[in-house]
Amino acid sequence: MVSWAITGATRGIGLEYVNNLSADSNNEVFALIRSRTTAGALEDLAADRKNIHIIETDISRPEKLKETAAEISKSTNGSLDVVILNASSPGPDTFALSPSDFRGKEEALENEFYENVKANIISNIYVIDSLVDLIRKGHEKKIVFISSQSGDIEFNRITGLTAQIGYSVSKAGMNLVMTKIGAELAQEGIKTLSLSPGWVNTDAGKLMPREILSMQMIDIEAAKAVTGDPDVRKWIIGAFHKVDPNVEGPRPVEESVADQLRVIGNLSAAESGKFLTHHGNHDQWF
């Protein structure tokens, strides 16, 4: 069997990874989540598919992740093929501010970066450090970080998006960390990848449409919450058309994950450490 561990597996992209992979009985899927109290859809799926293992953990606590690794090891005889680093956080409520808006708000600026770096970089490194010994004994030997277009310099430059500075920097920073880890582990046959999922229609976004429009910002992953508002949709599409004039709206999560899995399946040593889109290139964001 091919063993997979997915963080942030209770909803959206993470849940669809579990759904897609567990449909094949040759896969063994470990869904790593913060709490089972909010995992209703995942629990229902696991009740029907015995190759799903739900593990409560805390990716910000190395001691808890050590227990998680031990639990996975019991089921896999000490190995793990692929880890999907999907858990993410948009950071504190200052995410809507542009860089110059933090003038005179030094404490808020520090917190904007600290919270994002902690959630989106440091916690992911904790996960990798905790599971890498299992990956070493796996067959696929792949570590995949679900990144964002927000972490790409050219995407931000062309669209003119100015907010979510901490989130964008943390995604870009983790992309670089993945490159360095890939270089470090290349001699052991371990491959790494940062992967953009595209504009995905999930329910994770919680902002009110008019709030987002007034902020004059949008992130690919937050955008799924606002497409019901005509004015917001027009603004989003206008920004995205600067990158791709053919984009019309978010794609179903099932399509995005299927595309992502094809890219992961084709990941070779020659492409290890790269930041790719769900199409397997570096410029087709939608």
WOPE-V162877 format. One record per residue. N is the residue number from 0. PHI is phi in whole degrees, 0 to 359 (none if undefined). PSI is psi in whole degrees, 0 to 359 (none if undefined). Layout:
N|PHI|PSI + N|PHI|PSI
//
This chain:
0|none|151 + 1|263|125 + 2|258|136 + 3|231|139 + 4|241|129 + 5|234|123 + 6|272|156 + 7|62|50 + 8|260|13 + 9|276|340 + 10|202|173 + 11|57|225 + 12|298|317 + 13|298|316 + 14|296|322 + 15|291|327 + 16|302|313 + 17|298|315 + 18|299|311 + 19|297|310 + 20|291|319 + 21|287|346 + 22|295|341 + 23|259|117 + 24|294|349 + 25|278|355 + 26|257|142 + 27|246|121 + 28|243|126 + 29|252|112 + 30|266|109 + 31|265|118 + 32|225|162 + 33|284|317 + 34|209|140 + 35|282|348 + 36|292|339 + 37|246|20 + 38|249|40 + 39|302|311 + 40|295|322 + 41|293|318 + 42|299|318 + 43|297|319 + 44|295|317 + 45|293|332 + 46|294|332 + 47|264|340 + 48|235|112 + 49|284|353 + 50|270|11 + 51|255|129 + 52|240|119 + 53|266|127 + 54|234|119 + 55|284|132 + 56|206|180 + 57|222|108 + 58|289|353 + 59|268|0 + 60|236|105 + 61|303|325 + 62|293|325 + 63|288|322 + 64|293|330 + 65|298|320 + 66|294|322 + 67|298|315 + 68|299|320 + 69|295|323 + 70|292|319 + 71|297|316 + 72|302|324 + 73|298|326 + 74|274|338 + 75|245|6 + 76|62|38 + 77|88|16 + 78|228|167 + 79|205|133 + 80|274|310 + 81|222|137 + 82|242|131 + 83|252|111 + 84|272|86 + 85|259|334 + 86|300|137 + 87|205|164 + 88|219|139 + 89|283|352 + 90|91|194 + 91|288|178 + 92|284|5 + 93|271|8 + 94|300|338 + 95|280|351 + 96|278|142 + 97|278|165 + 98|308|315 + 99|290|341 + 100|290|346 + 101|274|1 + 102|299|125 + 103|82|3 + 104|236|54 + 105|299|320 + 106|295|320 + 107|295|323 + 108|297|314 + 109|299|319 + 110|292|324 + 111|304|317 + 112|282|316 + 113|300|312 + 114|296|321 + 115|290|317 + 116|296|319 + 117|298|314 + 118|282|320 + 119|257|348 + 120|242|298 + 121|299|315 + 122|297|323 + 123|292|325 + 124|295|321 + 125|301|316 + 126|298|313 + 127|299|313 + 128|300|326 + 129|283|330 + 130|254|353 + 131|297|328 + 132|294|326 + 133|290|320 + 134|299|322 + 135|303|329 + 136|264|0 + 137|279|173 + 138|270|313 + 139|287|318 + 140|56|58 + 141|233|137 + 142|236|120 + 143|237|128 + 144|255|124 + 145|278|106 + 146|264|212 + 147|199|151 + 148|302|335 + 149|300|339 + 150|267|8 + 151|257|127 + 152|298|312 + 153|295|323 + 154|299|316 + 155|292|320 + 156|296|316 + 157|286|317 + 158|283|335 + 159|79|18 + 160|290|132 + 161|241|343 + 162|270|185 + 163|54|44 + 164|297|317 + 165|294|318 + 166|297|312 + 167|298|316 + 168|296|322 + 169|292|324 + 170|292|315 + 171|297|321 + 172|296|319 + 173|290|329 + 174|303|315 + 175|292|321 + 176|301|318 + 177|297|323 + 178|297|316 + 179|292|320 + 180|295|321 + 181|299|319 + 182|293|321 + 183|293|322 + 184|259|3 + 185|303|321 + 186|293|344 + 187|264|5 + 188|81|10 + 189|272|134 + 190|244|142 + 191|238|159 + 192|203|136 + 193|259|132 + 194|227|123 + 195|274|130 + 196|277|350 + 197|90|191 + 198|271|108 + 199|246|137 + 200|273|85 + 201|241|178 + 202|254|18 + 203|286|331 + 204|290|139 + 205|235|359 + 206|286|148 + 207|286|143 + 208|307|311 + 209|293|329 + 210|296|316 + 211|292|319 + 212|298|318 + 213|293|335 + 214|283|343 + 215|58|42 + 216|213|162 + 217|194|146 + 218|245|148 + 219|310|318 + 220|282|332 + 221|279|337 + 222|298|335 + 223|297|342 + 224|275|351 + 225|239|2 + 226|289|353 + 227|280|346 + 228|265|119 + 229|302|317 + 230|294|317 + 231|293|316 + 232|301|319 + 233|298|318 + 234|293|316 + 235|299|309 + 236|300|322 + 237|299|318 + 238|292|317 + 239|288|332 + 240|294|340 + 241|293|337 + 242|261|317 + 243|217|104 + 244|293|351 + 245|262|354 + 246|291|136 + 247|240|338 + 248|172|179 + 249|290|153 + 250|264|153 + 251|302|142 + 252|300|328 + 253|297|320 + 254|292|317 + 255|299|312 + 256|295|322 + 257|299|318 + 258|296|316 + 259|301|318 + 260|294|328 + 261|294|319 + 262|295|317 + 263|297|318 + 264|297|329 + 265|268|1 + 266|298|124 + 267|244|170 + 268|300|327 + 269|293|334 + 270|256|1 + 271|300|136 + 272|91|356 + 273|279|163 + 274|250|111 + 275|239|159 + 276|276|174 + 277|291|354 + 278|265|357 + 279|86|15 + 280|232|195 + 281|237|19 + 282|217|354 + 283|260|82 + 284|283|342 + 285|244|none
//
